Amino acid sequence: MAETKKTVKTKEESKKSKSKKNVQSGIASIQSTFNNTIITLASEDGEVLGQGSPSRIGFKGAKRCTAYAATKAAVDVAERVIKKYGLREVKVYVKGPGAGRNAAVKGLDSAGLKVTMLTDRTPIPHNGCRARKMPRK
């Protein structure tokens, strides 16, 4: 009988070698609702480098929608991305009506990122939703 030999790969062989990217400029998307603020940092071609929100830091419930929580979340995600990828400057796109809009931008700035552009992408209804039908009299 022929014996079959099993080849066992070590951990170094099975892992793919990842080269550490060095990204100088990127995009920061801030989605601010009345209940939460989500910050996403991406490279220029749209590859996500890091995300953060107040709940990741430890804010729960009504404290997530405060400007202070948005600032802390922005600082946290910016420091992680700067440390890992070496990001230096960002274009900021803000979307939504929440309290953490401006605070998140200030947090990115205070973490050491240079804000080169600031754009508001909040959707605005031009005619609004269709009104409900009138009740009979």
C-alpha positions in Angstrom: 0.0 0.0 0.0 1.1 3.4 -0.9 1.3 5.9 2.0 0.2 9.4 1.4 2.2 12.2 3.0 0.5 15.2 4.3 2.2 18.5 4.0 1.6 20.9 6.9 2.0 24.6 6.3 3.4 26.7 9.1 1.8 29.9 10.1 4.4 32.0 8.2 3.7 30.1 5.0 -0.1 30.3 5.2 -0.2 34.0 5.9 0.0 36.2 2.8 2.7 38.9 3.1 1.1 42.3 3.4 3.2 45.3 2.6 2.5 48.3 4.8 0.9 51.0 2.7 2.0 54.6 3.0 -1.0 56.8 2.1 -0.3 60.6 2.2 -3.7 62.0 1.3 -7.2 60.6 1.7 -11.0 61.2 2.1 -12.9 61.6 5.4 -16.6 60.9 5.3 -18.6 62.0 8.3 -22.2 60.8 8.5 -24.0 62.6 11.3 -27.5 61.7 12.4 -29.5 62.8 15.4 -28.5 59.5 17.2 -24.9 58.8 16.1 -21.9 60.0 14.1 -19.9 57.7 11.9 -16.4 58.7 10.6 -14.8 56.8 7.7 -11.3 57.5 6.5 -10.4 56.2 3.1 -7.6 56.5 0.5 -8.0 58.7 -2.6 -9.2 55.7 -4.6 -11.8 54.8 -2.0 -10.2 52.0 -0.1 -11.3 52.2 3.5 -8.4 52.7 6.0 -10.4 53.0 9.2 -13.8 53.6 10.7 -15.0 54.9 14.0 -18.0 55.9 16.0 -18.7 57.1 19.5 -20.0 53.6 20.5 -16.6 52.1 19.7 -15.0 54.3 22.3 -17.6 53.5 24.9 -20.3 56.1 24.7 -23.8 54.5 25.0 -27.3 55.7 24.6 -28.0 59.4 24.4 -24.3 60.3 24.9 -23.5 59.1 21.4 -25.2 62.0 19.7 -23.2 64.7 21.6 -20.5 66.8 20.0 -18.0 65.7 22.5 -18.5 62.0 21.6 -18.1 62.9 17.9 -14.8 64.7 18.6 -13.4 61.8 20.6 -14.4 59.3 17.9 -12.8 61.4 15.2 -9.6 61.7 17.2 -9.5 57.9 17.8 -10.0 56.9 14.2 -7.5 59.5 13.0 -4.8 58.5 15.4 -5.2 54.8 14.4 -5.0 55.6 10.6 -2.0 58.0 11.1 -0.1 55.4 13.0 -0.9 52.5 10.6 -0.8 54.2 7.2 0.9 57.6 7.7 -2.0 59.7 6.5 -1.3 63.4 6.5 -4.1 65.3 4.8 -7.8 64.7 4.1 -10.7 66.0 2.1 -13.8 66.0 4.3 -17.3 65.3 3.2 -20.0 65.9 5.8 -23.5 64.4 5.5 -26.5 64.7 7.8 -28.1 67.1 10.3 -26.6 65.8 13.6 -24.8 67.6 16.4 -21.4 66.0 15.7 -20.9 67.5 12.2 -18.5 70.3 13.1 -17.1 68.6 16.1 -15.9 65.6 14.1 -14.1 67.9 11.7 -12.4 69.7 14.6 -11.4 66.3 16.0 -9.7 65.3 12.8 -7.9 68.6 12.8 -6.7 68.3 16.4 -5.5 64.7 15.8 -3.0 66.0 13.3 -4.7 65.7 9.9 -4.6 68.6 7.6 -8.1 69.4 6.2 -7.6 70.5 2.6 -11.3 70.6 1.6 -14.6 70.7 3.4 -17.8 69.8 1.5 -21.4 69.4 2.8 -23.2 66.6 1.0 -26.5 66.6 3.0 -29.3 65.6 0.7 -31.9 68.4 0.3 -35.4 67.6 -0.9 -36.4 70.0 -3.7 -40.1 69.4 -3.4 -40.3 67.0 -0.5 -42.3 63.8 -0.1 -45.8 63.4 -1.5 -48.3 64.8 0.9 -51.0 62.4 2.3 -54.4 62.6 0.9 -56.8 65.1 2.3 -59.5 63.7 4.7 -63.1 63.7 3.6 -65.4 66.3 5.2 
